[in-house]
Amino acid sequence: MAFLPDAAVFAQFAVATFIIAITPGPDMTLFVGRALSEGRAAGLACMAGALTGCAIHTTLVALGLSALIVASPQAFLVLKIVGAAYLIWLAWQAIRKGSAFSPDMHRRKARPLWRNWATGIGINLLNPKIILFFMTFLPQFVSADDPHAAGKLLFLGLSFIPLSLPVTIPMVLAADGFAGLLSRSPRVTRVIDWLFAGVFSAFALKILTAQAR
């Protein structure tokens, strides 16, 4: 079980995953929009597709990062520092621009579930920001000199999926209430934005101060 991270590290990862899951973005807009326009089954199918794509992305990214560790631990450390800067930029963007959330509210004829699933996969796999995000997010939780880094990267990357389900599933099932809450209460979305910014700023500062020692 050497691939399992420390409990404290996994707890930090779980908190970050929760913040990501509740932050409105393209995936959430797709899930909630399809649930509102075509029904809950369509929203869940889109979510399943996106999570399928996420599993593919995180596996490839984790394997790529593990290869980088073997080839050059120093380059991996540089990537972590660059990743910390990227997380700070994401935090700043969340505060400055806020979350984009505008789901399709018009009722439409339901498409086959497999098409919604495929749409979810396509949205995820064709989004280069997903690759960039996980390439800079995952390394924050693994040390370059850890002999079991490859297994831990893969474990954390795939753990992102079940950890996000308790948040994303209720959002889809209660899509009308969730979308209405965000549209009626801008303060709620701003609180979410600040939570997002705070968590990732903390992780970025942690890695930067650790490298400075």
C-alpha positions in Angstrom: 0.0 0.0 0.0 3.0 2.3 -0.6 0.9 4.2 -3.1 -1.3 5.6 -0.4 -0.4 9.2 0.6 -0.2 10.3 4.2 -3.5 11.0 5.9 -2.8 14.7 6.2 -1.8 15.0 2.6 -5.0 13.1 1.5 -7.1 15.4 3.7 -5.7 18.5 2.1 -6.3 16.9 -1.4 -9.9 16.1 -0.4 -10.5 19.7 0.8 -9.1 21.1 -2.5 -11.3 18.6 -4.5 -14.4 19.7 -2.6 -13.6 23.4 -3.4 -13.1 22.6 -7.1 -16.3 20.6 -7.2 -18.5 23.3 -5.8 -17.0 26.0 -7.9 -19.2 26.8 -11.0 -17.4 26.2 -14.3 -17.9 24.6 -17.8 -18.5 21.1 -16.5 -21.0 22.1 -13.9 -22.8 24.4 -16.3 -23.1 21.4 -18.7 -24.4 19.0 -15.9 -26.9 21.5 -14.5 -28.0 22.8 -17.9 -28.8 19.4 -19.3 -30.6 18.5 -16.1 -32.8 21.6 -16.4 -33.4 21.3 -20.1 -33.6 17.5 -20.6 -34.1 16.0 -17.1 -31.9 14.6 -14.4 -30.9 11.5 -16.3 -29.4 13.7 -19.0 -27.5 15.7 -16.4 -26.2 12.5 -14.8 -25.2 11.1 -18.1 -23.2 14.2 -18.9 -21.5 14.1 -15.5 -20.6 10.4 -16.1 -19.1 11.2 -19.4 -17.0 14.1 -17.9 -15.8 11.9 -15.1 -14.8 9.2 -17.7 -12.8 11.8 -19.5 -11.3 13.0 -16.2 -10.2 9.4 -15.4 -8.4 9.3 -18.8 -6.8 12.7 -18.3 -5.6 12.1 -14.7 -4.2 8.7 -15.6 -2.2 10.0 -18.5 -1.0 13.1 -16.5 0.0 11.0 -13.5 2.0 8.6 -15.7 3.6 11.5 -17.5 4.6 13.2 -14.2 6.0 9.9 -12.8 8.1 9.6 -16.0 9.4 13.1 -15.4 10.3 12.2 -11.8 12.4 9.3 -13.0 14.0 11.3 -15.8 14.7 14.5 -13.9 13.6 15.1 -10.3 14.9 18.7 -10.7 12.6 19.3 -13.6 9.7 18.0 -11.5 10.5 20.5 -8.8 10.5 23.3 -11.4 7.1 22.1 -12.5 5.8 22.2 -9.0 7.0 25.8 -8.6 5.5 26.8 -12.0 2.3 25.0 -10.8 2.2 27.1 -7.7 2.4 30.2 -9.8 -0.5 28.8 -11.9 -2.6 28.1 -8.8 -2.0 31.7 -7.7 -3.2 32.9 -11.1 -6.3 30.8 -10.8 -7.0 32.2 -7.4 -6.6 35.8 -8.8 -8.9 35.0 -11.7 -11.6 33.7 -9.3 -11.5 36.9 -7.3 -11.3 39.3 -10.3 -13.7 37.7 -12.7 -15.8 35.3 -10.6 -17.4 32.1 -11.8 -19.1 31.8 -15.2 -22.3 30.0 -14.7 -25.1 30.3 -17.3 -26.9 26.9 -17.8 -29.5 26.3 -20.5 -32.8 26.9 -18.7 -35.1 26.1 -21.7 -36.8 22.7 -21.8 -35.8 20.6 -24.8 -36.4 17.2 -26.2 -34.2 14.7 -24.4 -31.3 13.3 -26.4 -30.2 9.6 -26.0 -28.3 9.1 -22.7 -25.3 7.8 -24.7 -25.1 11.1 -26.6 -25.1 13.1 -23.3 -22.4 10.8 -22.0 -20.3 11.3 -25.1 -20.8 15.1 -24.8 -19.5 15.0 -21.3 -16.4 13.0 -22.5 -15.8 15.4 -25.4 -16.1 18.5 -23.2 -13.5 17.1 -20.8 -11.1 15.5 -23.3 -11.0 18.5 -25.6 -10.4 21.0 -22.8 -6.7 21.7 -22.6 -7.2 23.5 -19.3 -8.0 20.2 -17.7 -4.6 18.8 -18.7 -2.8 21.9 -17.5 -4.8 22.0 -14.3 -4.0 18.5 -13.3 -0.4 18.8 -14.4 0.1 21.7 -11.9 -2.4 20.5 -9.3 -1.3 16.9 -8.6 2.4 17.6 -8.1 1.6 19.8 -5.1 0.8 16.7 -3.1 3.8 14.5 -4.0 7.5 15.0 -3.2 10.0 14.6 -6.0 12.2 12.3 -3.9 9.4 10.0 -3.0 10.2 6.5 -4.4 6.4 5.8 -4.6 5.5 9.1 -6.2 4.1 7.4 -9.4 1.6 5.3 -7.4 0.6 8.3 -5.3 0.1 10.5 -8.3 -2.2 7.9 -9.9 -4.0 7.3 -6.7 -4.7 11.0 -6.0 -5.7 11.6 -9.6 -8.2 8.9 -9.7 -9.4 9.7 -6.1 -10.5 13.1 -7.5 -13.5 11.3 -9.1 -15.2 9.6 -6.1 -14.3 12.6 -3.9 -16.2 14.9 -6.1 -19.3 12.7 -6.5 -21.0 13.7 -3.1 -20.9 17.3 -4.4 -21.7 16.9 -8.1 -24.5 14.4 -7.8 -26.7 16.5 -5.5 -26.1 19.5 -7.7 -27.5 17.6 -10.7 -30.4 16.1 -8.7 -31.4 19.5 -7.4 -30.4 21.4 -10.5 -33.4 23.8 -10.5 -32.8 24.8 -6.8 -29.0 25.0 -7.3 -29.2 27.2 -10.4 -31.9 29.4 -8.9 -29.8 29.9 -5.7 -26.7 31.0 -7.7 -28.8 33.3 -10.0 -30.7 34.9 -7.1 -27.7 35.1 -4.7 -24.6 36.6 -6.2 -23.1 36.7 -2.7 -23.1 32.8 -2.7 -21.1 32.6 -5.8 -18.7 35.2 -4.5 -18.2 33.2 -1.3 -17.5 30.1 -3.5 -15.0 32.2 -5.5 -13.2 33.3 -2.4 -13.1 29.8 -1.0 -11.6 28.6 -4.3 -9.0 31.4 -4.3 -8.1 30.9 -0.6 -7.5 27.1 -0.9 -5.3 27.3 -4.0 -3.4 30.3 -2.7 -2.6 28.3 0.4 -1.3 25.3 -1.5 0.7 27.6 -3.8 2.3 29.4 -0.9 3.0 26.1 0.8 5.0 24.7 -2.1 6.8 28.0 -2.7 7.9 28.4 0.9 8.9 24.7 1.1 11.2 25.1 -2.0 12.7 28.3 -0.5 14.1 26.4 2.5 
